[in-house]
Amino acid sequence: MESKLKDILEENPDVPFMIADGYDEAVIGICGERLVYSIEKVIEKLMEDMNEEDAWEFFYYNIEGSY
C-alpha cells in the first residue's frame, strides 16, 4: 500500500472507503468519505498493459462512473 493511501486510512479508521484495486499509487486525497484518484496516474498505470487510446477508453467505460 502506498504511503498516501496508508496515511489516509490511518487518519480515518472509521471511514469505509471504497478502494480501487491496483491504483493505490494514484490516490491523491479524500473528499468526504471518498478517495480521490489522479486520472493521470490511473492512465499511466493502465498504459503498463495497453496503449494510451485503449487506456482512456477503459478508464471512461470501466472506472470513471463505477462509484
C-alpha positions as CSV (number, residue, x, y, z in Angstrom):
1,M,0.0,0.0,0.0
2,E,1.4,3.4,-1.0
3,S,2.1,5.9,1.8
4,K,-0.6,8.5,0.8
5,L,-3.4,5.8,0.9
6,K,-1.9,4.3,4.1
7,D,-1.8,7.7,5.8
8,I,-5.5,8.4,4.8
9,L,-6.6,5.0,6.1
10,E,-4.7,5.5,9.4
11,E,-6.1,9.0,9.9
12,N,-9.7,7.9,9.1
13,P,-10.0,4.4,10.6
14,D,-13.8,4.5,10.9
15,V,-14.5,5.6,7.3
16,P,-15.4,2.7,5.0
17,F,-13.5,3.9,1.9
18,M,-14.1,2.0,-1.4
19,I,-10.6,1.3,-2.7
20,A,-10.0,0.6,-6.4
21,D,-7.7,-2.5,-6.6
22,G,-4.3,-1.8,-8.2
23,Y,-4.5,2.0,-8.1
24,D,-3.1,2.7,-4.6
25,E,-0.3,4.9,-6.0
26,A,-2.9,7.1,-7.8
27,V,-4.6,8.2,-4.6
28,I,-4.2,11.9,-4.1
29,G,-6.6,12.7,-1.3
30,I,-10.2,12.4,0.0
31,C,-13.4,14.3,-0.5
32,G,-15.9,13.5,2.3
33,E,-15.9,9.7,2.5
34,R,-14.5,9.1,-0.9
35,L,-10.9,8.6,-2.1
36,V,-9.7,10.9,-4.8
37,Y,-7.6,9.4,-7.6
38,S,-5.3,11.2,-10.0
39,I,-6.7,10.5,-13.5
40,E,-3.2,10.9,-15.0
41,K,-1.7,8.3,-12.6
42,V,-4.6,5.9,-13.3
43,I,-4.0,6.3,-17.1
44,E,-0.2,5.8,-16.5
45,K,-1.0,2.6,-14.6
46,L,-3.3,1.3,-17.4
47,M,-0.7,2.1,-20.0
48,E,1.5,-0.5,-18.5
49,D,-0.7,-3.1,-20.2
50,M,-2.3,-1.2,-23.1
51,N,-1.8,1.8,-25.4
52,E,-3.0,5.3,-24.5
53,E,-6.1,5.2,-26.5
54,D,-7.2,1.9,-25.0
55,A,-6.3,3.1,-21.6
56,W,-8.6,6.2,-21.9
57,E,-11.4,4.0,-23.3
58,F,-11.0,1.5,-20.5
59,F,-11.0,4.4,-17.9
60,Y,-14.2,6.0,-19.3
61,Y,-16.1,2.7,-19.6
62,N,-14.9,0.8,-16.5
63,I,-13.6,3.2,-13.9
64,E,-15.0,6.8,-14.2
65,G,-18.6,6.1,-13.2
66,S,-18.0,3.0,-11.1
67,Y,-18.5,4.6,-7.8
